[in-house]
Amino acid sequence: MPDTNEKSFSKSSDKTLNRDKNEVDPKLLDILVCPLSKTPLIYDKKSNELISKSAGLAFPIRNGVPILLIDEARRLDEFK
């Protein structure tokens, strides 16, 4: 009978050990959309934000988690 205390499965975080903590999983980027316009988001690695050109908003990424709250988004300069 196998030992039930032994952990024989890997955590999903084990797959991302070589990635920067603030970097978003590319698979997640493929499915995320702007909560306002429902259009795809563009990942800006330099500013660590997800950009919605159609809404003129930049959503922050904190600890690798996209914060897709309109109240937390930054208004893009070119849309002011």
N, C-alpha and C positions, 0 to 999 in steps of 0.2 A: 504494500500500500504506500503511495507517495506521501512524502512529508508535506503537510498542509501549511507549514510555516515557511517553507522555502519559496522564494519568489522566482518563478521561472519565466515570467513574462517581462517584456521591456516596456518602459514608460514611453509615451510619445515624445517627452522631452529629451530622451536619450538620442533621438535622431537629429536633434538640433544643437548638439554640444559645440559644433564648430561655427555656428552662426552667432553673430552679434546679438546681444540681449534685446536691443531695440529694433532689430530687423524683423519684418513681418514675413510669415510663411508665404512663399509665392503661390501656393495652392489656394490660400485664403484670398489673396489679391484677385485671383481669377473669378471669384464669386461675389465679392463685395461691390455694392453700388452705393451711390449717394442717397442718403435717406430723404433728401428733398426732391431731387430731380429724377431719381431712379436710373441714372446713367452711370457707366463705368467710372471708376476712380483711377487716377494716375499716381503712382508711388514716386514721391520726390525723396530720394535717399539723402540728399544733402541737407534738407530741412526736416527730414523725418516726419513727413506729413503725407496724407492722401489728398490729392487735389481733385476737386470737382469743377471743371471749367464751365459747365453749363449753369451751375449754381453760384459760381464765383466764390467758393469756399475752400479752405484748407483745414482738414481734420487732423488733429495731433495723433501721434502714436506714442504711447507711454508703456515702457517695459515690454515692447513687442505687441501691445494690444491697441488696435485702432479704436479711437474714441469717436464714434459716429453720432455724436449729439450736436444738433445745430447750435445750441447755446455754448458749446465748447469750441466751435469752429472759428477760424480766423477769416475775416473778409479779405479777399485778394485785392491788392492795390489797383490792378487794372480794371476792376469792376466797381470801384468806389464812385 
